[in-house]
């Protein structure tokens, strides 16, 4: 169920802000639509509705010092894409505290199913507390590399990858788990000076190699925190 408001949705903007990273205020640093220089305002791209569980997840994330969740525009995109897969099987690598999972569930129908994988049990405990009673989601505490090696179930219709495995490495293994026509989504592609040097290098290499990846048609989007939207072909 969505939480609907007439203004851009957020459970309360934190103090920090940076539109180019997944810090707490990244999507909501400025809710005033920019002018296009002709006396009109530009398109407002901040969502006006969000998952009902989101305010509680954000609050509990702050209590454990976790701030690197997906920003709201990316979340809204995830919900939209999940809505395009009725009865679909959806994978999330990198639960974090459950912000991305909340958005995915918000877009899923009653027959769709989500598997969300996270290596850190303390972070995933927040997601379990707020979303674990939803029968559509299964939370798995595991290293994503190990999970990719061990998984032998049905293929997926959508994968949201928010950790290095399946993005900066083992992309081919991840794509092998998608049906033809399945969607591949990653975020955090816009480089930010606060990121570790190694992660910036990984992002650069990933984007450089993206056009040559077999079995994937992808479009990088310099929007929100930086998104790649792809389709398994």
C-alpha positions in Angstrom: 0.0 0.0 0.0 1.3 3.4 -0.9 1.4 6.5 1.3 0.0 9.3 -0.9 0.7 13.0 -0.5 0.1 16.0 -2.6 3.7 17.1 -2.4 6.9 15.1 -3.0 6.8 12.1 -0.6 9.5 11.7 2.0 9.2 10.6 5.7 11.2 13.6 6.8 14.3 14.9 5.1 17.5 14.3 7.0 20.0 17.0 7.5 22.6 15.9 4.8 22.0 16.2 1.1 23.6 15.2 -2.1 21.7 14.5 -5.3 24.5 12.4 -6.7 24.7 9.8 -4.0 22.5 7.6 -1.8 22.8 9.7 1.3 19.6 10.3 3.2 18.7 13.6 1.6 19.8 12.7 -1.9 16.4 12.7 -3.5 14.9 15.5 -1.4 17.6 18.1 -1.0 15.5 20.6 -3.1 11.8 20.0 -3.6 11.4 23.2 -5.6 11.0 22.5 -9.3 13.8 24.3 -11.2 13.0 27.0 -13.7 13.6 26.4 -17.4 14.6 30.0 -17.8 11.4 30.9 -19.7 9.2 31.7 -16.7 8.0 28.1 -16.4 9.1 25.4 -14.0 10.7 22.2 -15.2 9.1 18.8 -14.8 8.9 17.7 -11.1 10.4 14.2 -11.0 10.1 13.5 -7.2 7.5 10.9 -6.4 4.3 12.0 -4.6 3.6 8.6 -3.1 5.7 5.9 -1.4 5.5 2.7 0.5 3.7 2.9 3.8 6.6 1.1 5.6 9.2 3.6 4.4 9.1 6.1 7.2 9.7 3.4 9.8 12.5 1.8 7.8 14.2 5.2 7.4 14.0 5.9 11.1 15.4 2.6 12.1 18.1 2.8 9.5 19.2 6.1 11.1 19.3 4.4 14.5 21.9 1.9 13.3 23.9 4.4 11.3 23.0 3.2 7.9 22.3 5.9 5.2 23.2 4.3 1.9 19.7 3.4 0.7 18.4 3.9 -2.8 17.0 7.4 -3.3 13.2 8.0 -3.8 13.3 8.6 -7.5 15.1 5.3 -8.0 12.6 3.6 -5.7 9.7 5.0 -7.7 11.3 3.6 -10.8 11.7 0.2 -9.1 8.0 0.2 -8.2 7.0 1.1 -11.7 9.1 -1.7 -13.2 7.9 -4.2 -10.7 4.3 -3.3 -11.7 5.2 -4.3 -15.3 5.8 -7.9 -14.1 2.5 -9.3 -12.8 3.1 -12.6 -11.2 6.8 -12.0 -11.7 9.8 -13.3 -9.9 12.0 -10.5 -8.7 15.5 -10.5 -7.3 17.3 -7.9 -5.2 21.0 -8.3 -4.4 21.8 -6.0 -1.5 18.8 -5.6 0.8 20.4 -3.0 3.0 17.7 -2.1 5.5 14.9 -2.7 3.0 14.2 0.6 1.3 14.6 -0.9 -2.2 12.6 -3.9 -1.2 9.8 -1.7 0.1 9.5 0.1 -3.2 9.6 -3.2 -5.2 6.8 -4.6 -3.0 4.9 -1.5 -3.5 4.8 -2.1 -7.2 4.3 -5.9 -7.1 1.0 -7.6 -7.5 -0.3 -10.2 -5.2 1.1 -13.1 -7.2 4.6 -11.7 -7.7 7.5 -12.9 -5.5 10.7 -11.2 -4.3 14.0 -12.7 -3.1 16.2 -10.2 -1.3 19.8 -11.1 -0.4 22.0 -9.3 2.1 25.2 -10.2 3.8 24.8 -8.0 6.9 22.2 -9.5 9.3 21.9 -6.3 11.4 20.9 -4.3 8.4 18.6 -6.9 7.0 16.9 -7.2 10.5 15.4 -3.7 9.8 13.9 -5.0 6.6 12.6 -8.1 8.3 11.0 -6.1 11.1 9.1 -3.9 8.7 8.5 -6.1 5.7 9.0 -9.7 6.9 5.2 -10.3 7.4 4.6 -9.8 3.7 4.2 -13.3 2.2 5.5 -12.1 -1.2 9.1 -11.6 0.0 11.8 -13.9 1.2 14.8 -12.4 2.9 18.0 -14.4 2.6 21.1 -13.6 4.7 24.1 -14.6 2.5 27.1 -13.2 0.7 25.9 -12.3 -2.8 28.8 -14.0 -4.4 28.0 -17.2 -2.6 24.3 -16.9 -3.4 25.0 -16.5 -7.1 27.1 -19.6 -7.0 24.5 -21.7 -5.1 21.2 -20.6 -6.6 19.5 -23.2 -8.7 15.9 -22.1 -8.7 13.6 -20.6 -11.3 14.8 -17.6 -13.4 13.8 -14.0 -12.6 11.8 -11.4 -14.5 13.6 -8.4 -12.8 16.8 -8.0 -10.9 17.8 -4.9 -8.9 21.5 -5.1 -8.1 22.7 -2.8 -5.3 26.0 -4.5 -4.4 29.2 -5.3 -6.3 28.4 -8.9 -7.3 26.2 -8.8 -10.4 27.4 -5.3 -11.2 31.1 -4.7 -11.0 31.8 -8.5 -11.2 29.9 -11.6 -12.0 27.5 -9.8 -14.3 27.3 -12.8 -16.7 26.3 -15.0 -13.8 23.5 -12.6 -12.8 22.2 -12.3 -16.4 22.1 -16.1 -16.6 19.4 -16.0 -13.9 17.2 -13.6 -15.9 14.6 -14.7 -18.4 14.9 -13.3 -21.9 13.0 -10.0 -21.6 13.9 -9.7 -17.9 14.9 -6.3 -16.6 18.3 -5.5 -15.1 18.5 -2.4 -12.9 21.5 -0.9 -11.0 21.9 2.5 -9.3 24.8 4.6 -7.9 26.4 5.2 -11.3 27.0 8.9 -10.9 30.4 9.3 -9.4 30.6 11.1 -6.1 33.8 12.4 -4.4 32.7 10.8 -1.1 33.0 7.3 -2.5 36.1 5.2 -2.0 38.5 5.4 -4.9 38.1 1.7 -5.5 34.3 2.0 -6.0 34.7 4.9 -8.4 37.1 2.7 -10.4 34.7 -0.1 -10.4 31.8 2.1 -11.7 34.0 3.5 -14.4 35.1 0.1 -15.6 31.5 -1.2 -15.4 30.1 1.6 -17.6 33.0 1.3 -20.1 32.4 -2.4 -20.6 28.6 -2.2 -20.6 28.1 -1.9 -24.4 30.1 -5.1 -24.9 28.2 -7.3 -22.5 26.7 -10.3 -24.3 23.0 -10.8 -23.7 22.2 -7.4 -22.4 20.7 -4.3 -24.0 21.3 -1.5 -21.6 20.8 2.3 -21.3 22.8 4.4 -18.8 20.7 7.2 -17.4 22.4 10.3 -15.8 19.4 10.8 -13.5 18.9 10.5 -9.8 21.9 8.6 -8.3 22.8 7.3 -11.8 20.9 4.3 -13.2 21.5 1.6 -15.7 18.3 0.0 -17.1 18.8 -3.1 -19.1 17.0 -6.0 -20.7 18.1 -9.6 -21.1 18.2 -10.4 -24.8 
